[in-house]
Amino acid sequence: MATEILMPALSPTMEEGTLAKWLVKEGDVVKSGQILAEIETDKATMEFEAVDEGTVGKILIAEGTAGVKVNTPIAVLLDEGEDASAAVAKPAAAPAAAPAAAVAAPAPAAAPATASVAASGGARVFASPLARRIAKEKGLDLTAVKGSGPHGRIVRADVEGAQPGAAKPVAAVVAEAPKAAAPAPAKPAGGMPTGMAAETVLKMYADRPFEEVALDGMRRTVAARLTEAKQTIPHFYLRRDVKLDALMAFRETLNKQLEGRGVKLSVNDFIIKACAMALQAVPAANTVWAGDRMLRLKPSDVAVAVAVEGGLFTPVLRDAEKKSLSALSAEMKDLATRAKTKKLAPHEYQGGSFAISNLGMMGIENFDAVINPPHGSILAVGAGIKKPVVMADGTIGVATVMSMTLSVDHRVIDGALGAEFLKAVIEALENPMVMLA
């Protein structure tokens, strides 16, 4: 029986994607685990892996096609001896109900786009459509079969050699597409926030020369999420200045000592570490908003905004409080490099409770950042500027001063708690030796 390969949901927020490149052609015989195509999501380009063996009977979506909805059939996989024309004429199942026949390879933490069957205990058993059909014909109980496919999925080879045991009635085994792969509810104007209609704006500028720039998946996502954030999150802002002279001197000393190891610490590395320590010192600030409740995280999972062409990523440094400055520096460089080429897996840019947005390197002295939901806060970091200040002894001197603004979700963090957290960040930055303890 022919199996439809569906556009998978490669991340929890994915609603559509671009079929960037086919790595197989019609007539090719593929095996389980073989890479079929490259799929561009709103944030990354990911490989798409076969979980069944068979022959590519028909490619339904041409490479380069954008806006392909999740669960749309993109190709047909034929079993041995099947005819491609018959398979296209009689598709395996409707897209809404049919399970996908492939799974994303590089993101082990992301939910795989696979078919599943409900076990009697409530847990799900992941199995390919072909494996389910063979199991049904043989009267096999799939809950008793161990899968050898990606993520433990049951594939054809697992059920062909299996012997029927105490099989359960077929009616008790219901095929169901996983929730992660189900299309999200439709949003106005293709998921974009509502506002002045395109036709209205075009009329306003009809007599002016312009170039129309189409929105790609990333820009649509950024626009939708940040509009939602500003409309639904009650932001308030806390501002403090931090004196950087002790940190700059300490950084210079450390970099000289680490030069032989090829390590060069940035001011941003110290900011990440200081924030990770502050989340541990003020655990009530390490909290996210979850609709009808709050989640208080135990580790310091710090997200850092990285600008890329057409948008931004916020890769997450997990367990940052446990890592050395040099380890954080190396990890941040790796994540930023892969973010710029859109090679991050979803689990590398999703999560965290708090984020840092640093525009100081671009000369911006201060700004207010928009909270990235479901985070409870985000720290906007400006440039270090030499300014006249009143010194500890009352004299006037010159110091390198950096402005920091903490944007806070008032549903999660109140003013006094936010002030306590920001104070802990600044104390670590002004006394950098504590970051080595």
C-alpha positions in Angstrom: 0.0 0.0 0.0 1.3 3.4 -0.9 2.3 5.7 1.9 2.0 9.5 1.7 5.0 11.4 3.1 3.7 14.5 4.8 5.3 17.8 5.6 6.3 17.4 9.3 6.1 19.7 12.2 9.8 20.1 13.0 9.2 22.4 15.9 6.2 23.1 18.3 5.5 26.4 16.6 5.9 25.3 13.0 2.8 25.8 10.9 4.4 25.8 7.4 7.8 25.4 5.8 9.8 25.6 2.6 10.8 22.4 0.8 14.3 23.7 0.1 15.8 20.7 -1.7 15.0 17.1 -2.6 17.9 14.7 -2.1 16.0 11.8 -3.9 14.1 11.6 -7.2 11.2 9.6 -8.5 12.1 6.0 -8.9 14.8 6.0 -6.2 14.7 3.1 -3.7 15.1 4.5 -0.2 15.9 2.8 3.1 15.0 3.7 6.7 17.2 6.4 7.9 18.1 7.8 4.5 17.8 11.6 4.1 15.0 12.5 1.7 15.0 16.3 1.7 16.0 19.6 3.4 13.2 21.5 5.0 13.4 25.2 6.0 11.3 26.1 9.0 10.8 29.6 10.3 14.2 29.3 12.1 16.4 26.6 10.6 17.1 24.3 7.7 16.7 20.6 8.8 17.2 17.3 7.1 14.1 15.0 6.6 14.8 11.3 7.2 12.9 8.3 5.9 11.5 5.9 8.4 10.2 3.3 5.9 11.8 1.6 3.0 10.3 1.7 -0.4 10.4 3.5 -3.8 9.7 7.2 -4.4 6.7 6.9 -6.6 5.8 10.6 -7.0 7.1 13.9 -5.7 4.1 16.1 -5.1 5.8 19.3 -4.0 8.7 20.7 -6.1 11.8 21.9 -4.3 11.9 25.6 -3.6 8.2 25.7 -2.8 7.5 27.9 0.2 4.5 28.0 2.5 3.8 24.3 2.5 1.4 23.6 5.4 2.2 21.0 8.0 0.6 17.6 7.2 0.4 18.4 3.4 1.4 15.4 1.3 4.8 16.1 -0.3 5.6 12.7 -1.9 4.3 9.1 -2.2 6.4 6.1 -1.1 5.5 2.9 -2.9 5.7 -0.7 -1.5 7.3 -3.4 -3.7 5.3 -4.0 -6.9 3.1 -1.0 -6.5 2.3 1.4 -9.4 2.9 5.1 -9.1 -0.2 6.2 -11.0 -2.4 4.1 -8.9 -0.8 5.4 -5.7 -1.5 9.0 -6.8 -5.0 8.2 -7.8 -5.8 6.6 -4.5 -3.8 8.3 -1.8 -3.1 6.4 1.4 -5.2 8.7 3.6 -6.4 12.3 4.1 -3.6 14.7 5.1 -5.3 15.6 8.4 -5.4 12.0 9.6 -2.4 10.4 7.9 0.8 10.0 9.9 4.0 11.3 8.4 6.5 8.8 6.9 9.6 10.7 7.8 11.2 12.4 10.7 13.7 15.3 11.3 17.2 13.9 11.8 19.4 16.5 13.6 17.1 17.5 16.5 16.9 14.5 18.9 15.1 16.7 21.5 12.4 17.7 19.1 9.2 15.7 18.9 9.6 13.4 15.8 6.9 13.7 13.2 5.8 10.0 13.3 2.7 8.0 13.5 1.6 6.6 16.8 -0.8 4.1 18.2 -2.4 4.3 21.6 -1.4 1.6 24.0 -3.8 0.2 26.6 -1.9 2.0 29.4 -2.2 5.4 27.8 1.3 5.6 26.4 1.9 5.9 22.7 3.8 3.4 20.5 5.3 5.1 17.4 5.1 3.0 14.2 5.2 3.6 10.5 2.0 3.3 8.4 3.4 0.2 6.6 4.4 -1.4 9.9 0.9 -0.8 11.3 -0.7 -2.3 8.2 1.5 -5.5 8.4 0.8 -5.7 12.1 -2.9 -5.5 11.5 -2.7 -8.3 8.9 -0.7 -10.5 11.2 -2.7 -9.8 14.3 0.4 -8.4 16.1 0.2 -6.3 19.3 2.5 -3.4 18.5 3.0 -2.6 22.2 5.0 -5.8 22.4 7.2 -5.0 19.5 10.6 -3.2 19.9 11.3 -0.6 17.3 14.6 -0.3 15.5 13.8 2.9 13.6 14.7 6.5 14.5 13.6 7.4 18.1 12.6 3.7 18.6 10.0 3.8 15.9 8.5 0.5 14.8 9.3 -0.1 11.1 8.6 -2.8 8.5 11.5 -5.0 9.4 10.4 -5.1 13.1 7.0 -6.6 12.3 7.8 -8.8 9.4 9.7 -11.3 11.5 7.5 -11.0 14.6 5.2 -13.7 15.7 1.6 -13.0 16.8 1.2 -13.1 20.6 -1.8 -12.2 22.7 -3.0 -9.8 20.1 -5.5 -7.1 21.1 -8.5 -6.4 19.1 -7.7 -4.1 16.2 -10.3 -1.6 17.3 -8.2 -1.0 20.5 -5.3 0.2 18.4 -6.2 3.6 17.0 -3.8 5.4 14.6 -3.4 9.0 15.6 -1.2 11.8 14.4 0.9 13.3 17.3 -0.2 16.6 18.7 3.1 18.2 17.8 2.4 17.5 14.1 -1.2 18.8 14.1 -1.8 22.1 12.3 -2.1 25.0 14.7 -5.3 27.0 14.6 -5.5 29.4 11.7 -4.5 33.0 12.4 -5.6 36.1 10.6 -3.8 36.9 7.4 -1.7 33.8 7.3 -0.5 34.0 10.9 0.5 37.7 10.7 -0.9 40.2 13.3 -3.8 42.3 12.1 -3.2 45.9 11.2 -3.5 48.3 8.3 -4.4 46.2 5.2 -1.8 45.7 2.5 -4.1 47.2 -0.1 -4.5 50.4 1.9 -0.8 50.8 2.4 -0.1 50.1 -1.3 -2.5 52.9 -2.3 -0.8 55.3 0.0 2.5 54.8 -1.8 1.2 54.2 -5.3 2.9 57.4 -6.6 6.3 56.6 -5.0 9.0 54.2 -6.2 9.5 51.2 -4.0 10.5 47.6 -4.0 8.1 45.1 -2.5 9.9 42.6 -0.1 8.1 39.3 0.5 7.9 38.1 4.1 9.8 34.9 4.7 8.9 32.4 7.5 11.4 33.9 10.0 10.2 37.5 9.5 6.5 36.4 9.8 7.3 34.5 13.0 9.2 37.5 14.5 6.4 39.9 13.6 3.7 37.6 15.0 5.5 36.7 18.3 6.7 40.2 19.1 3.3 41.7 18.4 1.7 39.1 20.7 4.4 39.9 23.3 3.7 43.6 23.4 -0.1 43.2 23.3 -0.4 40.5 25.9 2.6 40.9 28.3 2.4 43.8 30.8 6.0 45.0 30.4 7.7 47.3 32.9 11.3 48.5 32.9 14.1 48.7 35.5 17.2 50.7 34.6 20.6 50.6 36.3 24.2 51.7 35.4 27.1 49.4 36.1 30.8 50.5 36.4 32.9 48.3 34.2 36.5 49.3 35.0 37.2 46.4 37.4 35.6 44.0 34.9 37.7 45.4 32.0 40.9 45.1 34.0 40.0 41.6 35.2 39.1 40.5 31.6 42.4 41.8 30.2 44.4 39.8 32.9 42.4 36.6 32.2 42.7 36.9 28.4 46.5 37.2 28.7 46.6 34.1 30.8 44.3 32.2 28.5 46.0 33.3 25.3 47.9 30.0 25.0 44.7 28.1 25.0 43.2 30.3 22.2 40.5 31.6 24.5 39.4 35.2 24.4 36.6 36.2 26.7 34.2 39.0 25.7 32.3 41.3 28.0 29.2 39.5 26.9 30.6 36.2 28.3 30.8 37.9 31.7 27.3 39.2 31.4 26.0 35.7 30.7 27.7 34.3 33.7 26.6 37.1 36.0 23.0 36.6 34.9 23.2 32.9 35.4 24.5 33.4 38.9 21.8 36.0 39.6 19.1 33.6 38.6 20.4 31.2 41.3 20.8 34.0 43.9 17.2 35.2 43.2 15.4 31.9 42.3 12.0 33.5 42.2 13.1 35.5 39.2 13.9 32.3 37.3 10.3 31.9 36.3 8.2 31.7 33.1 4.5 32.4 32.4 2.6 29.2 31.4 -0.9 30.6 30.8 -2.8 29.5 33.9 0.3 28.9 36.1 4.0 29.8 36.4 7.0 27.5 36.1 10.0 28.2 38.3 13.1 26.7 36.7 15.9 25.2 38.8 18.8 25.6 36.3 19.9 28.9 34.8 19.1 28.4 31.1 20.1 31.8 29.6 19.0 32.8 26.1 21.1 35.3 24.1 19.7 37.2 21.1 21.8 36.7 18.0 21.0 38.9 14.9 20.8 37.0 11.6 19.8 38.0 8.1 16.1 38.6 8.1 15.5 38.2 11.9 17.1 36.8 15.0 17.6 33.7 17.1 17.8 33.3 20.8 20.0 30.2 21.4 19.9 28.9 24.9 23.0 28.2 27.1 21.6 25.5 29.4 22.9 25.1 33.0 25.0 28.3 32.5 25.5 28.6 36.3 27.6 25.4 36.2 29.9 26.3 33.3 33.2 28.2 33.4 33.6 31.5 31.6 35.8 29.8 28.9 33.2 27.1 28.4 30.4 29.6 28.1 32.5 31.6 25.6 33.2 28.6 23.4 29.5 27.5 23.5 28.2 30.9 22.7 30.6 31.3 19.7 29.4 27.9 18.3 25.7 28.7 18.8 26.1 32.2 17.2 28.0 30.8 14.2 25.4 28.1 13.5 22.6 30.6 14.1 23.9 32.8 11.3 23.7 29.9 8.9 20.4 28.7 10.3 21.8 25.3 11.4 20.5 25.3 15.0 18.1 22.5 16.0 14.9 23.6 17.7 16.0 22.4 21.1 19.0 24.8 20.9 16.9 28.0 20.6 13.7 27.1 22.5 13.3 27.2 26.3 15.1 29.2 28.9 13.5 31.6 31.4 15.4 34.8 30.7 17.2 36.4 27.8 20.0 38.9 27.1 20.0 41.4 24.2 23.3 43.2 23.8 23.5 46.1 21.3 26.4 47.8 23.1 28.8 46.4 20.5 26.9 48.5 17.9 27.3 51.7 19.9 23.8 51.8 21.3 23.9 53.3 24.8 20.5 52.1 26.1 17.3 50.6 24.8 14.2 48.6 25.9 14.0 45.0 24.7 10.7 43.1 24.1 10.2 40.0 26.2 10.4 36.7 24.4 7.5 34.6 25.6 7.2 32.6 27.8 10.3 34.2 29.4 9.7 36.3 32.5 12.3 39.0 31.6 15.0 40.2 29.2 18.1 42.3 29.9 18.9 45.0 27.3 22.7 45.8 27.4 24.1 49.1 26.1 27.6 50.2 25.3 30.3 50.9 27.9 30.9 54.7 27.8 33.5 56.7 29.6 31.7 59.3 31.8 32.4 61.6 34.7 31.2 60.0 37.9 31.4 60.7 41.6 33.9 58.3 43.1 33.7 56.5 46.4 35.7 59.1 48.2 33.5 61.9 46.9 35.8 63.2 44.2 34.9 63.5 40.5 36.6 60.9 38.3 36.1 59.1 35.0 34.7 55.6 34.8 33.4 53.2 32.0 29.7 53.0 32.6 27.3 50.6 30.9 23.5 51.1 30.9 21.3 48.1 31.5 17.5 47.9 31.2 15.5 44.9 32.5 12.2 44.4 30.8 9.9 42.5 33.1 6.7 40.6 32.8 4.6 41.9 35.7 2.5 38.8 35.8 5.6 36.8 36.8 8.0 39.3 38.5 7.0 42.3 40.7 9.1 45.5 40.9 11.0 44.7 44.1 11.9 41.2 42.9 13.1 42.5 39.5 15.2 45.1 41.4 16.7 42.4 43.5 17.6 40.4 40.5 19.2 43.3 38.6 21.1 44.2 41.7 22.6 40.7 41.9 23.6 41.0 38.2 25.4 44.3 38.8 27.2 43.1 42.0 28.7 40.2 40.0 29.8 42.5 37.2 31.4 45.1 39.5 33.1 42.3 41.5 34.1 39.9 38.7 36.3 37.7 40.9 33.1 36.1 42.3 32.4 34.6 38.9 35.4 32.3 39.3 34.2 31.0 42.7 
